[in-house]
């Protein structure tokens, strides 16, 4: 158990050391380990292949010499001693009793290189054997083969292993020196290539560090290569662009909110200061009503801002909601309005959404329509190919087409007849409508009702 705990602790230490290395170091180490294994295997295979080839050539040479001697013996023309080139083959001819009857120059006449039984087995199987030369009076290792001849004779042929062993030793020395040098060169190339490959990531890191220091989003460098690093840089730049836009929207919102809050706060302050400085000449009831009206304006503005913040930063509660029922319920509240709201529905139309948020969206649209309509306001709900389409229209002054998109901005006020009819708002109603629609995965658009204004909200159905 203690040994097992020691092994686990050692493994975790190694894993921790590995995780603390840089990406460049880890890639280089992993690649170098693979290269070392590949080079070692290549060296072993090369030596093995050369050894097999050299031994095969030696066996062929020895066997060819033995076959020639056996042919001369069969023809009865074998001289004594056996004629061979000096320093090439060592030949012994054994008779049926295992006695040596003929040899090549330099061979032992008394002791056969292979006993008779082994010689006959080698002749029958064709297998060569490796023997030590010194016990046989020869200076080196030998490759020995045997070939059968007429009269139950066996011809034993041996060839020196020196040339093959020298070639293998030379190759081993070359590999012992060249393989580490090649490995070091490949490891260095891997380190340099890894650094070159990771250079765009280092540039991205420096750009991100600058953004962190300055707090101002700016584009990160995009490498020219069409690879994953470029995709990462493009994605990060898109994210930073969105963050910059969000930061700018936040600054604009803070500025616009401060501007909107300044007017009612200044009005409340002025009225209270006048009342306090001249308590006997002030109608306190009227002052209270004016301050109360400004307070209500501040409360509405605060509620609208809180709703926008919830729409921007949180997920809405999504439940199956019948948009037709929401429309009829909200429209019923305007039965005693300046201009009653007429509904046009064609049966249930279910969406996945927040019923309260959708009701607030419709209230904002109807408040705007009732405020500016001349004689009629209607709201309709219909299903269109997996989408729920909500339309609110009035016959008021309308909005020019070039101002349609700007009307959905926060604190937007239009310099036309529609912005000067009746009560002045904070300019957040249509912004809330757009944010609510987009939070539900939908969209909102504005068009001409001929005369008047038509606002269309498209929301995905519950099964979309």
Secondary structure, DSSP 8 states (H G I E B T S, - for coil): -HHHHHHHHHHHHHHHHHHHS-HHHHHHHHHHHHHHHHHHHHHHHHHHHHHHHHHHHHHHHHHHHHHHHHHHHHHT---SSB---TTTEEEEEE-TTS-EEEEBTT--SSS-SS-HHHHHHHHHH---EEE-SGGGT-SS-EEEEEEE-GGG-EEEEEEESHHHHHHHHHHHHHHHHHHHHHHHHHHHHHHHHHHHHHHHHHHHHHHHHHHHHH---------SS-SHHHHHHHHHHHHHHHHHHHHHHHHHHHHHHHHHHHHHHHHHHHHHHHHHHTGGGS-HHHHHHHHHHHHHHHHHHHHHHHHHHHHHHS----EEEEHHHHHHHHHHTTTTSSS-EEEEE-S--EEEE-HHHHHHHHHHHHHHHHHH-SS-EEEEEEEETTEEEEEEEE-S----GGGTTGGGSTT---SSGGGGSSS---S-HHHHHHHHHHHTT-EEEEEE-SSSEEEEEEEEBTT-
